Amino acid sequence: MHNLILTPVSVEELTEKIALRTLELLGCKNEQTEKANDLMTRKEVCDLLSINFSTLWKHTKSGKLKSFGLGNRVFYSREQVLQAVKPLNF
């Protein structure tokens, strides 16, 4: 019998882990899996940039950041987010 350990996890994290594991089991670990790892949720982007959701929305609406919709969820490309952040040269 297997031991079961319950840890708190958000619905988004659980959904992502289930999707990635399903792709692995189906033998589809290729570009789709790599692209799935490249996608960030709104919360992850806000945490990375230390901004709030309204600021993220403002940057998305102005075209500084591009969002992608999958079903009823919104994602951002990690690469595009990092490119949008420009270092300041003093």
N, C-alpha and C positions, 0 to 999 in steps of 0.2 A: 504494500500500500504506500502511496506517495504522501508526503507531508505537504500541506497547503499553508502558505504564508500569505496573509492579506496585508497589503500596504496601500496607503492612500495614493490614488492616481486620478488625474483628471480624465474626463470623457474623451477629450481630444487626444491625449497621450495613449489611452487605451485603444482608441480607434486606429491610430497610426501604427501602433505595435501589432495589432491584429492584421492590418492590411499588409504590412511588411512581412510578417511571418507567413501569411497566406501565399504571397508571391514567392517566397522562398520554397515553400512546400510544393508549389506548382511548377517549380523549376524556371520561373520567370525572372530570376535575379539578373537583370541586365540594365538597360538604360532606364526603364521605368522605375526600378528600385533606386537607382542613383539619383534620378530626378525627384523621387519622393523624399529622399534624404536632403535634397537641396531646397525643398520648400519649407517655409517658415510660417507659422500661424501669426495672427495679429499680436497676440500676447508675447510671442518670442521676439518679434521685431521691436515691440515697445520696450521689452527688457533689454535687448541688445543696444538700442539707441538711447535708453533712459528717457523715454518720452511717454506721454499718456495717449490714450486711444483717440482723443479729439485731435491731437497734433498729428498723429499718424493719418487720420482721415483727411486732414487739411493737406498734407503732403501728397496723398493719393489723388485727391481731387485736383490739385494743381498740376499733376503730371510728374512730380519729382520722383515718385515711387509708383510702380505698376503692380496692380494686384491681379490675382488669378482666382476665378471662382470654380470650385469643384463641388457640385451639388449645392448645398446651402452654406458652404464654408468658404472662407476667403484665405488665400495664401499669397506669400511674397517669395520671390526668388532670392536666396541668400546672396548670390553673386551680384544681382542688381541692387540690393540693399547696400552692400558693402561698397559698390561703385558709386552710389549716390552720396555716400559720406566722403567728403573731401577733407583732407587734413589742412589745417591752417598753418601757413608758413610765417613765422615772425621774423 
